[in-house]
Amino acid sequence: MDLHLWLSFAAASMVMALIPGPGVASIIGFAFSSGRATALASVAGMAVGNALAISVSLAGAGAVLGASATAFAILKWAGALYLIVIGLIAILRSSGDGGERSASRPITPRAAFMTNIAVGTFHPKTILFFVAFASQFIRPDQPYLPQAALLAATFTVIAATTDTLYALTASTASGLIRRKGVRKWCQRAGGAAVMSAGLAMASLKR
């Protein structure tokens, strides 16, 4: 792949990565509800999920999803329901009689990591879009696998970088708030943001 073609893909990937979607919403939600470490763990999980989704799409699953409404719906609802449940758990932990105790039990980095692996992997739009998008940058006169691997790595790294910026910004804003009552509402807002990411995924159409 020549440098000009790769730079064009990298620039387009940067624009796409900066546009907030369910993944960014979940990362911001984790930042507000559970802090920087959890937010960064969710970024790592999203990067793994993106890499898996892209690999599957380049292996041909994108064509299957494009042709099967059932397969698309299964992936969409699996990811959406998972996010909604995680967001609801975050809200419930900041409520109830044990306000201070429950507020001290944020979502763990491991849980956020595993959650966003699922979010990235089960995001059917990522698979479909990457098949349609990446194919424009693959030259038929050159070996397919090295080009596909380069594009997948490029997109994953760029998305991880922009997601990290979102995570650091949101966690810094959350960290400036020290009062317990405000902190509790930040945790609830974070849980609501994660749930909204699930609802956004549920609203995806082919």
Backbone as ProteinMPNN parsed JSONL, in Angstrom:
{"seq_chain_A": "MDLHLWLSFAAASMVMALIPGPGVASIIGFAFSSGRATALASVAGMAVGNALAISVSLAGAGAVLGASATAFAILKWAGALYLIVIGLIAILRSSGDGGERSASRPITPRAAFMTNIAVGTFHPKTILFFVAFASQFIRPDQPYLPQAALLAATFTVIAATTDTLYALTASTASGLIRRKGVRKWCQRAGGAAVMSAGLAMASLKR", "coords_chain_A": {"N_chain_A": [[0.849, -1.2, 0.0], [0.6, 2.157, -0.932], [2.0, 5.233, 0.431], [0.427, 7.561, 0.226], [-2.185, 6.581, -0.115], [-2.517, 5.221, 2.288], [-2.318, 7.359, 4.13], [-4.607, 8.776, 3.453], [-6.572, 6.978, 4.25], [-6.006, 6.916, 7.006], [-6.598, 9.549, 7.742], [-9.349, 9.659, 7.182], [-10.196, 7.716, 8.977], [-9.604, 8.951, 11.396], [-11.459, 11.05, 11.426], [-13.847, 9.561, 11.539], [-13.477, 8.236, 13.973], [-13.564, 10.295, 15.811], [-16.19, 11.04, 15.869], [-18.807, 10.895, 18.094], [-20.267, 7.901, 19.355], [-22.064, 4.899, 20.318], [-19.896, 3.536, 21.551], [-18.129, 5.586, 22.461], [-19.904, 6.897, 24.168], [-20.255, 4.938, 26.124], [-17.684, 4.795, 27.202], [-17.361, 7.396, 28.272], [-19.416, 7.269, 30.111], [-18.435, 5.289, 31.896], [-16.228, 6.704, 32.826], [-17.367, 8.828, 34.301], [-18.904, 7.431, 36.157], [-17.199, 5.641, 37.432], [-14.502, 6.417, 37.396], [-11.046, 7.204, 36.339], [-9.292, 4.952, 35.935], [-11.055, 2.849, 35.384], [-12.312, 3.902, 33.118], [-10.158, 4.018, 31.291], [-9.586, 1.324, 31.133], [-11.895, 0.509, 29.866], [-11.491, 1.69, 27.406], [-9.351, 0.175, 26.454], [-10.674, -2.274, 26.257], [-12.535, -1.607, 24.276], [-10.819, -1.212, 22.118], [-9.848, -3.81, 21.705], [-12.268, -5.046, 21.073], [-12.958, -3.605, 18.732], [-10.863, -4.422, 17.065], [-11.414, -7.148, 16.87], [-13.969, -7.074, 15.65], [-13.359, -5.851, 13.221], [-11.572, -7.7, 12.144], [-13.255, -9.908, 11.858], [-15.052, -8.834, 10.032], [-13.437, -8.432, 7.783], [-12.952, -11.007, 7.24], [-15.22, -11.851, 6.107], [-17.691, -11.796, 7.411], [-19.062, -9.446, 7.294], [-20.407, -9.398, 4.856], [-22.291, -11.366, 5.347], [-23.797, -10.238, 7.451], [-24.768, -8.034, 6.11], [-26.527, -9.227, 4.381], [-28.28, -10.66, 5.964], [-30.936, -9.965, 7.941], [-31.653, -11.032, 10.358], [-29.232, -11.919, 11.568], [-27.98, -9.441, 11.87], [-29.761, -8.21, 13.673], [-29.528, -9.867, 15.931], [-26.831, -9.459, 16.768], [-26.971, -6.704, 17.238], [-28.9, -6.425, 19.335], [-27.753, -8.0, 21.324], [-25.41, -6.569, 22.053], [-26.625, -4.117, 22.792], [-28.392, -4.756, 24.958], [-26.552, -5.667, 26.819], [-25.08, -3.341, 27.429], [-27.125, -1.734, 28.509], [-27.827, -3.145, 30.827], [-25.41, -3.002, 32.293], [-25.224, -0.22, 32.672], [-27.533, 0.196, 34.209], [-26.86, -1.205, 36.526], [-24.79, 0.434, 37.479], [-26.249, 2.734, 38.138], [-27.97, 1.752, 40.136], [-26.135, 1.101, 42.102], [-25.407, 3.54, 43.059], [-27.548, 4.372, 44.448], [-30.202, 3.939, 46.872], [-30.396, 2.694, 50.311], [-27.839, 2.319, 51.311], [-26.17, 4.556, 50.58], [-23.55, 5.83, 50.736], [-21.954, 3.572, 51.002], [-22.644, 2.071, 48.691], [-21.893, 3.87, 46.746], [-19.206, 3.663, 46.957], [-18.561, 1.471, 45.589], [-17.668, 1.22, 42.732], [-17.915, 0.362, 39.204], [-15.695, -2.161, 38.246], [-12.378, -1.968, 36.744], [-11.846, -4.325, 35.29], [-14.409, -5.323, 34.718], [-15.374, -3.236, 33.117], [-13.588, -3.39, 31.008], [-14.186, -5.946, 29.903], [-16.839, -5.486, 29.248], [-16.697, -3.517, 27.199], [-15.272, -4.883, 25.274], [-17.264, -6.557, 24.392], [-19.05, -4.589, 23.467], [-17.616, -3.39, 21.337], [-17.162, -5.643, 19.707], [-19.724, -6.651, 19.15], [-20.931, -4.712, 17.615], [-22.714, -4.153, 14.99], [-22.701, -2.202, 12.984], [-20.057, -1.37, 12.837], [-18.799, -3.573, 11.674], [-20.156, -3.801, 9.183], [-19.68, -1.233, 8.118], [-16.905, -1.132, 7.994], [-16.306, -3.074, 6.122], [-17.409, -1.944, 3.789], [-16.062, 0.477, 3.745], [-13.236, 0.06, 4.072], [-12.675, -1.455, 1.861], [-12.407, 0.319, -0.191], [-9.832, 1.167, -0.056], [-8.124, -0.859, -0.54], [-5.917, -2.289, -2.724], [-6.417, -4.163, -5.61], [-4.354, -5.283, -7.05], [-2.375, -5.965, -5.344], [-1.153, -8.021, -2.575], [-3.775, -9.225, -0.509], [-4.039, -9.794, 2.339], [-1.81, -8.499, 3.83], [-2.466, -5.799, 3.369], [-5.06, -5.597, 4.45], [-4.511, -6.177, 7.137], [-2.896, -4.005, 7.823], [-4.683, -1.84, 7.517], [-6.623, -2.522, 9.424], [-5.108, -2.421, 11.803], [-4.354, 0.261, 11.768], [-6.819, 1.666, 11.956], [-7.714, 0.696, 14.451], [-5.74, 1.619, 16.262], [-5.923, 4.416, 15.925], [-8.59, 4.87, 16.69], [-8.427, 4.006, 19.35], [-6.736, 5.935, 20.37], [-8.238, 8.359, 20.131], [-10.405, 7.607, 21.721], [-9.124, 7.375, 24.17], [-8.546, 10.06, 24.685], [-11.142, 11.048, 25.034], [-11.797, 9.571, 27.342], [-9.907, 10.477, 29.263], [-10.516, 13.197, 29.387], [-13.197, 13.18, 30.289], [-12.92, 11.799, 32.731], [-11.258, 13.53, 34.118], [-12.879, 15.782, 34.362], [-14.852, 14.632, 35.952], [-13.323, 14.045, 38.198], [-12.884, 16.52, 39.335], [-15.0, 17.022, 40.896], [-15.855, 16.794, 44.159], [-17.688, 16.671, 46.274], [-19.883, 14.534, 48.08], [-22.628, 14.228, 47.464], [-22.818, 15.37, 44.913], [-21.034, 13.78, 43.6], [-22.343, 11.338, 43.687], [-24.473, 11.85, 41.988], [-23.043, 12.184, 39.668], [-22.171, 9.594, 39.278], [-24.613, 8.405, 38.767], [-25.289, 9.776, 36.453], [-23.28, 8.841, 34.815], [-23.941, 6.111, 34.678], [-26.368, 6.396, 33.369], [-25.45, 7.378, 30.944], [-24.094, 5.167, 29.93], [-26.256, 3.443, 29.643], [-27.663, 4.908, 27.735], [-25.974, 4.604, 25.608], [-26.415, 1.933, 25.054], [-29.107, 2.079, 24.27], [-28.796, 3.638, 22.025], [-27.406, 1.881, 20.39], [-29.363, -0.052, 20.122], [-31.123, 1.273, 18.513], [-30.039, 1.248, 16.034], [-30.169, 0.922, 12.514], [-30.215, -1.1, 9.566]], "CA_chain_A": [[0.0, 0.0, 0.0], [1.433, 3.355, -0.995], [1.857, 6.134, 1.571], [-0.69, 8.489, 0.016], [-3.43, 5.854, 0.13], [-2.596, 4.967, 3.727], [-2.601, 8.622, 4.813], [-6.013, 9.087, 3.2], [-7.35, 6.112, 5.132], [-5.784, 7.351, 8.383], [-7.341, 10.794, 7.938], [-10.771, 9.314, 7.23], [-10.411, 6.984, 10.222], [-9.584, 9.932, 12.475], [-12.759, 11.732, 11.419], [-14.847, 8.611, 12.015], [-13.246, 7.919, 15.382], [-13.911, 11.446, 16.634], [-17.646, 11.182, 15.943], [-19.293, 10.086, 19.223], [-21.249, 6.856, 19.107], [-22.274, 4.084, 21.522], [-18.634, 3.229, 22.224], [-17.682, 6.784, 23.178], [-20.852, 7.124, 25.255], [-19.982, 3.99, 27.209], [-16.415, 5.2, 27.824], [-17.646, 8.571, 29.089], [-20.215, 6.804, 31.233], [-17.536, 4.649, 32.861], [-15.378, 7.745, 33.427], [-18.141, 9.559, 35.3], [-19.442, 6.567, 37.211], [-16.215, 4.814, 38.136], [-13.166, 6.99, 37.442], [-10.108, 7.14, 35.223], [-8.776, 3.598, 35.679], [-12.112, 2.081, 34.728], [-12.504, 4.467, 31.778], [-9.054, 3.585, 30.433], [-9.78, -0.114, 30.891], [-12.955, 0.379, 28.859], [-10.86, 2.045, 26.129], [-8.607, -1.015, 26.022], [-11.659, -3.258, 25.827], [-13.087, -1.172, 22.998], [-9.803, -1.455, 21.09], [-9.881, -5.256, 21.419], [-13.524, -5.309, 20.378], [-12.848, -3.071, 17.37], [-9.964, -5.293, 16.301], [-12.134, -8.401, 16.581], [-15.037, -6.794, 14.685], [-12.746, -5.585, 11.918], [-11.032, -8.969, 11.643], [-14.389, -10.72, 11.416], [-15.617, -8.22, 8.824], [-12.535, -8.69, 6.666], [-13.019, -12.444, 6.955], [-16.427, -12.127, 5.339], [-18.941, -11.701, 8.162], [-19.767, -8.24, 6.881], [-21.333, -9.752, 3.78], [-23.388, -12.12, 5.958], [-24.636, -9.288, 8.166], [-25.43, -7.196, 5.134], [-27.58, -9.984, 3.713], [-29.185, -11.28, 6.925], [-31.519, -9.072, 8.932], [-31.663, -11.743, 11.637], [-27.885, -11.848, 12.144], [-27.771, -8.057, 12.273], [-30.574, -7.945, 14.857], [-28.959, -10.6, 17.067], [-25.648, -8.735, 17.237], [-27.387, -5.397, 17.737], [-29.566, -6.523, 20.63], [-26.809, -8.538, 22.31], [-24.604, -5.456, 22.535], [-27.474, -3.102, 23.419], [-28.864, -5.223, 26.255], [-25.414, -5.739, 27.727], [-24.801, -1.983, 27.882], [-28.229, -1.256, 29.348], [-27.713, -3.808, 32.129], [-24.258, -2.441, 33.0], [-25.594, 1.131, 33.085], [-28.505, 0.085, 35.296], [-26.117, -1.607, 37.723], [-24.084, 1.616, 37.979], [-27.235, 3.621, 38.759], [-28.443, 1.127, 41.366], [-25.067, 1.14, 43.103], [-25.309, 4.897, 43.618], [-28.837, 4.672, 45.064], [-30.602, 3.048, 47.961], [-30.103, 3.072, 51.692], [-26.399, 2.356, 51.55], [-25.677, 5.532, 49.611], [-22.096, 5.985, 50.744], [-21.342, 2.276, 50.768], [-22.808, 1.683, 47.306], [-21.128, 4.785, 45.903], [-17.799, 3.286, 47.017], [-18.403, 0.234, 44.816], [-17.805, 1.52, 41.303], [-17.657, -0.737, 38.285], [-14.261, -2.434, 38.238], [-11.74, -1.893, 35.425], [-11.998, -5.6, 34.575], [-15.779, -5.388, 34.198], [-15.474, -2.267, 32.023], [-12.815, -3.944, 29.898], [-14.951, -7.016, 29.281], [-18.046, -4.887, 28.67], [-16.442, -2.842, 25.935], [-14.93, -5.89, 24.264], [-18.555, -6.954, 23.828], [-19.609, -3.462, 22.723], [-16.902, -3.263, 20.072], [-17.315, -6.841, 18.881], [-21.119, -6.844, 18.742], [-21.45, -3.503, 16.984], [-22.816, -4.559, 13.581], [-22.374, -1.105, 12.083], [-18.607, -1.371, 12.646], [-18.482, -4.623, 10.715], [-20.668, -3.428, 7.862], [-19.028, -0.026, 7.631], [-15.507, -1.367, 7.656], [-16.267, -3.798, 4.857], [-17.67, -1.0, 2.701], [-15.093, 1.578, 3.771], [-11.862, -0.396, 3.859], [-12.513, -2.004, 0.514], [-12.028, 1.404, -1.101], [-8.414, 1.456, 0.108], [-7.358, -2.072, -0.817], [-5.602, -2.4, -4.152], [-6.559, -5.564, -6.05], [-3.13, -5.785, -7.664], [-1.418, -6.257, -4.277], [-1.655, -9.053, -1.661], [-4.894, -8.738, 0.308], [-3.865, -9.926, 3.787], [-1.01, -7.425, 4.437], [-3.201, -4.537, 3.293], [-6.156, -5.66, 5.412], [-3.932, -6.101, 8.477], [-2.44, -2.625, 8.038], [-5.856, -0.988, 7.698], [-7.232, -2.866, 10.711], [-4.252, -1.893, 12.871], [-4.411, 1.72, 11.72], [-8.097, 2.116, 12.502], [-7.779, 0.349, 15.867], [-4.862, 2.521, 17.022], [-6.484, 5.765, 15.881], [-9.791, 4.881, 17.529], [-7.997, 3.9, 20.744], [-6.168, 7.236, 20.754], [-9.32, 9.326, 20.356], [-11.174, 7.139, 22.871], [-8.349, 7.741, 25.361], [-8.758, 11.494, 24.923], [-12.476, 11.17, 25.628], [-11.768, 9.011, 28.693], [-9.144, 11.365, 30.144], [-11.266, 14.448, 29.559], [-14.367, 12.921, 31.127], [-12.515, 11.432, 34.089], [-10.738, 14.741, 34.759], [-14.048, 16.577, 34.739], [-15.483, 13.951, 37.077], [-12.439, 14.126, 39.349], [-12.946, 17.85, 39.924], [-16.172, 17.073, 41.766], [-15.505, 16.049, 45.366], [-18.794, 16.535, 47.216], [-20.48, 13.2, 47.967], [-23.903, 14.28, 46.769], [-22.567, 15.626, 43.493], [-20.361, 12.584, 43.093], [-23.371, 10.318, 43.503], [-25.214, 12.174, 40.764], [-22.139, 11.909, 38.544], [-22.228, 8.148, 39.05], [-25.897, 8.117, 38.123], [-25.213, 10.284, 35.076], [-22.429, 7.912, 34.081], [-24.743, 4.93, 34.388], [-27.352, 6.77, 32.349], [-24.736, 7.497, 29.669], [-23.856, 3.806, 29.444], [-27.548, 2.955, 29.181], [-28.002, 5.598, 26.489], [-25.184, 3.961, 24.555], [-27.146, 0.721, 24.704], [-30.305, 2.468, 23.523], [-28.349, 4.093, 20.692], [-27.11, 0.684, 19.602], [-30.636, -0.722, 19.823], [-31.841, 2.027, 17.482], [-29.349, 1.128, 14.745], [-30.888, 0.299, 11.419], [-29.331, -1.553, 8.506]], "C_chain_A": [[0.881, 1.244, 0.0], [1.065, 4.328, 0.119], [0.645, 7.055, 1.423], [-2.027, 7.818, 0.315], [-3.615, 5.594, 1.619], [-2.926, 6.236, 4.501], [-4.062, 9.031, 4.623], [-6.909, 8.254, 4.115], [-7.22, 6.559, 6.585], [-6.575, 8.623, 8.688], [-8.84, 10.515, 8.047], [-11.1, 8.582, 8.528], [-10.443, 7.935, 11.413], [-10.925, 10.656, 12.572], [-13.84, 10.815, 11.985], [-14.711, 8.359, 13.513], [-13.664, 9.063, 16.298], [-15.409, 11.646, 16.768], [-18.165, 10.301, 17.076], [-20.359, 9.093, 18.793], [-21.454, 6.07, 20.387], [-20.985, 3.777, 22.283], [-18.124, 4.394, 23.039], [-18.602, 7.061, 24.359], [-20.579, 6.184, 26.426], [-18.695, 4.36, 27.941], [-16.621, 6.399, 28.743], [-18.469, 8.175, 30.311], [-19.369, 6.133, 32.308], [-16.655, 5.679, 33.562], [-16.118, 8.47, 34.542], [-18.597, 8.67, 36.446], [-18.368, 5.896, 38.044], [-14.779, 5.313, 38.073], [-12.259, 6.648, 36.269], [-9.651, 5.727, 34.905], [-9.808, 2.747, 34.949], [-12.344, 2.574, 33.307], [-11.411, 4.004, 30.825], [-9.125, 2.085, 30.146], [-10.853, -0.328, 29.841], [-12.439, 0.753, 27.478], [-10.102, 0.841, 25.57], [-9.563, -2.097, 25.534], [-12.26, -2.903, 24.479], [-12.103, -1.424, 21.864], [-9.776, -2.931, 20.705], [-11.146, -5.599, 20.638], [-13.504, -4.817, 18.944], [-11.993, -3.984, 16.498], [-10.658, -6.599, 15.927], [-13.208, -8.181, 15.515], [-14.469, -6.58, 13.287], [-12.213, -6.873, 11.311], [-12.141, -9.861, 11.108], [-14.964, -10.161, 10.12], [-14.754, -8.517, 7.612], [-12.516, -10.173, 6.296], [-14.317, -12.824, 6.245], [-17.725, -12.017, 6.08], [-19.744, -10.472, 7.769], [-20.782, -8.532, 5.791], [-22.543, -10.502, 4.336], [-24.351, -11.181, 6.675], [-25.414, -8.406, 7.205], [-26.607, -7.894, 4.489], [-28.626, -10.527, 4.678], [-29.663, -10.284, 7.971], [-31.508, -9.723, 10.311], [-30.309, -11.668, 12.319], [-27.588, -10.44, 12.636], [-28.507, -7.77, 13.579], [-30.007, -8.64, 16.092], [-27.75, -9.865, 17.633], [-26.038, -7.412, 17.869], [-27.975, -5.5, 19.138], [-28.67, -7.12, 21.71], [-25.967, -7.425, 22.905], [-25.424, -4.433, 23.289], [-27.916, -3.524, 24.822], [-27.735, -5.289, 27.276], [-25.089, -4.358, 28.296], [-25.881, -1.479, 28.834], [-28.141, -1.863, 30.749], [-26.56, -3.218, 32.935], [-24.578, -1.03, 33.502], [-26.568, 1.117, 34.244], [-27.83, -0.31, 36.596], [-25.404, -0.408, 38.335], [-25.042, 2.56, 38.685], [-27.695, 3.05, 40.092], [-27.385, 1.181, 42.466], [-24.934, 2.514, 43.733], [-26.589, 5.288, 44.344], [-29.081, 3.765, 46.261], [-30.143, 3.527, 49.31], [-28.617, 3.182, 51.941], [-25.738, 3.309, 50.597], [-24.175, 5.616, 49.561], [-21.402, 4.675, 50.438], [-21.431, 1.881, 49.293], [-22.035, 2.582, 46.381], [-19.661, 4.416, 45.879], [-17.531, 1.994, 46.254], [-18.602, 0.518, 43.34], [-17.589, 0.262, 40.472], [-16.15, -0.931, 38.174], [-13.684, -2.277, 36.827], [-11.912, -3.176, 34.617], [-13.386, -5.703, 33.95], [-15.955, -4.442, 33.018], [-14.737, -2.767, 30.788], [-13.613, -5.003, 29.153], [-16.217, -6.477, 28.614], [-17.766, -4.293, 27.304], [-15.821, -3.747, 24.877], [-16.224, -6.321, 23.571], [-19.148, -5.837, 22.979], [-18.942, -3.336, 21.355], [-17.14, -4.438, 19.139], [-18.724, -6.97, 18.32], [-21.759, -5.596, 18.161], [-21.543, -3.771, 15.48], [-22.468, -3.454, 12.599], [-20.871, -1.041, 11.81], [-18.22, -2.382, 11.58], [-18.909, -4.225, 9.308], [-19.92, -2.241, 7.276], [-17.594, -0.309, 7.208], [-15.37, -2.146, 6.363], [-16.423, -2.829, 3.689], [-16.581, 0.055, 2.601], [-13.688, 1.107, 3.402], [-11.63, -0.909, 2.457], [-12.103, -0.936, -0.498], [-10.527, 1.678, -1.073], [-7.529, 0.235, -0.145], [-7.166, -2.209, -2.326], [-5.648, -3.858, -4.578], [-5.294, -6.156, -6.648], [-2.045, -6.098, -6.637], [-2.014, -7.299, -3.339], [-2.694, -8.49, -0.692], [-4.572, -8.705, 1.797], [-3.005, -8.825, 4.401], [-1.737, -6.079, 4.43], [-4.322, -4.498, 4.339], [-5.633, -5.526, 6.841], [-3.487, -4.679, 8.8], [-3.623, -1.698, 8.301], [-6.528, -1.254, 9.045], [-6.429, -2.284, 11.866], [-4.335, -0.376, 12.925], [-5.692, 2.238, 12.362], [-8.17, 1.862, 14.008], [-6.95, 1.302, 16.713], [-5.429, 3.935, 17.053], [-7.716, 5.863, 16.772], [-9.428, 4.807, 19.009], [-7.435, 5.224, 21.239], [-7.259, 8.261, 21.034], [-10.186, 8.915, 21.547], [-10.458, 7.473, 24.177], [-8.518, 9.204, 25.7], [-10.133, 11.734, 25.545], [-12.466, 10.7, 27.082], [-11.058, 9.943, 29.668], [-9.886, 12.664, 30.414], [-12.446, 14.247, 30.502], [-13.971, 12.592, 32.562], [-11.933, 12.622, 34.832], [-11.888, 15.625, 35.217], [-14.754, 15.958, 35.937], [-14.651, 14.096, 38.344], [-12.441, 15.486, 40.023], [-14.093, 17.983, 40.919], [-15.933, 16.193, 42.982], [-16.677, 15.84, 46.325], [-19.53, 15.221, 46.979], [-21.779, 13.226, 47.173], [-23.735, 14.476, 45.284], [-21.928, 14.407, 42.852], [-21.369, 11.478, 42.799], [-24.144, 10.578, 42.212], [-24.358, 11.989, 39.524], [-22.142, 10.411, 38.22], [-23.526, 7.771, 38.358], [-25.886, 8.595, 36.669], [-24.355, 9.371, 34.215], [-23.174, 6.645, 33.714], [-25.775, 5.203, 33.31], [-26.697, 6.881, 30.979], [-24.457, 6.126, 29.074], [-25.16, 3.208, 28.911], [-27.947, 3.609, 27.857], [-27.206, 5.041, 25.318], [-25.863, 2.671, 24.089], [-28.39, 1.031, 23.888], [-29.94, 2.943, 22.123], [-28.031, 2.903, 19.811], [-28.4, -0.03, 19.206], [-31.379, -0.027, 18.681], [-31.183, 1.934, 16.103], [-30.225, 0.436, 13.722], [-29.891, -0.074, 10.331], [-29.29, -0.526, 7.385]], "O_chain_A": [[1.789, 1.375, 0.82], [-0.03, 4.266, 0.679], [-0.076, 7.297, 2.391], [-2.904, 8.425, 0.931], [-4.717, 5.726, 2.151], [-3.73, 6.197, 5.432], [-4.68, 9.574, 5.54], [-7.879, 8.759, 4.68], [-8.209, 6.579, 7.317], [-7.152, 8.755, 9.767], [-9.517, 11.074, 8.909], [-12.16, 8.801, 9.114], [-11.23, 7.741, 12.34], [-11.458, 10.85, 13.664], [-14.652, 11.236, 12.808], [-15.707, 8.279, 14.231], [-14.074, 8.829, 17.435], [-15.862, 12.342, 17.677], [-17.987, 9.084, 17.035], [-21.231, 9.399, 17.98], [-21.051, 6.534, 21.454], [-20.978, 3.758, 23.514], [-17.726, 4.217, 24.19], [-18.131, 7.422, 25.437], [-20.663, 6.59, 27.585], [-18.624, 4.251, 29.165], [-16.115, 6.418, 29.865], [-18.247, 8.682, 31.411], [-19.564, 6.38, 33.498], [-16.366, 5.546, 34.751], [-15.555, 8.702, 35.612], [-18.666, 9.121, 37.589], [-18.58, 5.608, 39.222], [-13.899, 4.677, 38.654], [-12.633, 5.921, 35.349], [-9.621, 5.334, 33.739], [-9.478, 2.016, 34.015], [-12.548, 1.775, 32.394], [-11.693, 3.638, 29.684], [-8.77, 1.633, 29.057], [-10.747, -1.236, 29.016], [-12.896, 0.198, 26.478], [-10.194, 0.527, 24.384], [-9.305, -2.757, 24.527], [-12.473, -3.775, 23.637], [-12.508, -1.807, 20.767], [-9.692, -3.268, 19.524], [-11.1, -6.35, 19.663], [-13.969, -5.508, 18.038], [-12.339, -4.283, 15.355], [-10.509, -7.095, 14.81], [-13.351, -8.985, 14.594], [-15.021, -7.063, 12.299], [-12.376, -7.118, 10.116], [-12.004, -10.486, 10.056], [-15.321, -10.916, 9.216], [-15.269, -8.819, 6.535], [-12.119, -10.548, 5.193], [-14.496, -13.97, 5.834], [-18.786, -12.13, 5.465], [-20.968, -10.459, 7.897], [-21.885, -7.985, 5.796], [-23.669, -10.314, 3.875], [-25.568, -11.302, 6.533], [-26.572, -8.072, 7.452], [-27.577, -7.248, 4.092], [-29.746, -10.828, 4.263], [-28.877, -9.815, 8.794], [-31.367, -9.034, 11.322], [-30.232, -11.387, 13.515], [-27.005, -10.267, 13.706], [-27.946, -7.159, 14.489], [-30.006, -8.065, 17.18], [-27.653, -9.67, 18.845], [-25.504, -7.034, 18.912], [-27.59, -4.744, 20.031], [-28.811, -6.783, 22.886], [-25.82, -7.339, 24.124], [-24.98, -3.925, 24.319], [-27.825, -2.739, 25.766], [-27.938, -5.002, 28.455], [-24.851, -4.215, 29.495], [-25.573, -0.863, 29.854], [-28.359, -1.17, 31.742], [-26.709, -2.96, 34.129], [-24.238, -0.685, 34.633], [-26.455, 1.929, 35.163], [-28.188, 0.197, 37.659], [-25.402, -0.238, 39.554], [-24.697, 3.13, 39.72], [-27.801, 3.783, 41.075], [-27.725, 1.297, 43.644], [-24.399, 2.637, 44.835], [-26.707, 6.421, 44.811], [-28.245, 2.929, 46.604], [-29.578, 4.612, 49.45], [-28.176, 4.044, 52.701], [-24.827, 2.917, 49.867], [-23.574, 5.493, 48.493], [-20.402, 4.639, 49.721], [-20.453, 1.422, 48.703], [-21.56, 2.134, 45.338], [-18.935, 4.773, 44.951], [-16.413, 1.479, 46.267], [-19.602, 0.1, 42.757], [-17.137, -0.765, 40.977], [-15.411, 0.041, 38.023], [-14.399, -2.43, 35.837], [-12.101, -3.125, 33.402], [-13.528, -6.116, 32.799], [-16.604, -4.79, 32.032], [-15.202, -2.59, 29.661], [-13.71, -4.969, 27.926], [-16.617, -6.949, 27.55], [-18.51, -4.535, 26.354], [-15.843, -3.407, 23.694], [-16.284, -6.436, 22.346], [-19.686, -6.092, 21.901], [-19.62, -3.193, 20.338], [-17.3, -4.261, 17.932], [-18.907, -7.35, 17.164], [-22.978, -5.435, 18.206], [-20.548, -3.629, 14.769], [-21.991, -3.73, 11.498], [-20.449, -0.705, 10.703], [-17.416, -2.091, 10.694], [-18.125, -4.304, 8.363], [-19.569, -2.234, 6.096], [-17.122, 0.205, 6.194], [-14.438, -1.919, 5.592], [-15.665, -2.884, 2.721], [-16.217, 0.479, 1.504], [-13.037, 1.683, 2.53], [-10.524, -0.814, 1.925], [-11.521, -1.248, -1.537], [-10.004, 2.347, -1.965], [-6.312, 0.306, 0.022], [-8.129, -2.239, -3.092], [-4.986, -4.702, -3.973], [-5.162, -7.375, -6.75], [-0.926, -6.454, -7.004], [-3.234, -7.461, -3.292], [-2.51, -7.412, -0.127], [-4.809, -7.692, 2.454], [-3.411, -8.249, 5.41], [-1.629, -5.31, 5.385], [-4.508, -3.493, 5.025], [-6.241, -4.841, 7.663], [-3.677, -4.203, 9.919], [-3.572, -0.864, 9.206], [-6.951, -0.32, 9.726], [-6.997, -1.718, 12.8], [-4.381, 0.207, 14.008], [-5.658, 3.134, 13.205], [-8.637, 2.718, 14.759], [-7.403, 1.749, 17.767], [-5.416, 4.583, 18.099], [-7.869, 6.826, 17.523], [-10.055, 5.472, 19.834], [-7.635, 5.593, 22.396], [-7.219, 8.953, 22.051], [-10.649, 9.771, 22.301], [-11.098, 7.813, 25.172], [-8.623, 9.561, 26.873], [-10.268, 12.531, 26.474], [-13.052, 11.345, 27.951], [-11.547, 10.176, 30.773], [-9.883, 13.169, 31.536], [-12.668, 15.051, 31.408], [-14.614, 13.053, 33.505], [-12.092, 12.724, 36.049], [-11.87, 16.153, 36.329], [-15.203, 16.671, 36.834], [-15.197, 14.252, 39.436], [-12.035, 15.595, 41.18], [-14.149, 18.941, 41.69], [-15.819, 14.974, 42.851], [-16.647, 14.901, 47.12], [-19.776, 14.833, 45.837], [-22.015, 12.37, 46.32], [-24.415, 13.837, 44.481], [-22.237, 14.047, 41.715], [-21.263, 10.774, 41.794], [-24.431, 9.658, 41.445], [-24.873, 11.675, 38.45], [-22.119, 10.012, 37.056], [-23.541, 6.92, 37.468], [-26.399, 7.922, 35.775], [-24.651, 9.148, 33.041], [-23.065, 6.153, 32.591], [-26.03, 4.362, 32.447], [-27.303, 6.527, 29.967], [-24.567, 5.935, 27.863], [-25.175, 2.553, 27.869], [-28.496, 2.954, 26.971], [-27.687, 5.004, 24.185], [-25.885, 2.357, 22.899], [-28.695, 0.329, 22.924], [-30.665, 2.693, 21.16], [-28.345, 2.906, 18.621], [-28.517, -0.549, 18.095], [-32.165, -0.654, 17.971], [-31.7, 2.471, 15.124], [-30.934, -0.52, 14.035], [-28.847, 0.562, 10.192], [-28.594, -0.726, 6.389]]}, "name": "protein", "num_of_chains": 1, "seq": "MDLHLWLSFAAASMVMALIPGPGVASIIGFAFSSGRATALASVAGMAVGNALAISVSLAGAGAVLGASATAFAILKWAGALYLIVIGLIAILRSSGDGGERSASRPITPRAAFMTNIAVGTFHPKTILFFVAFASQFIRPDQPYLPQAALLAATFTVIAATTDTLYALTASTASGLIRRKGVRKWCQRAGGAAVMSAGLAMASLKR"}
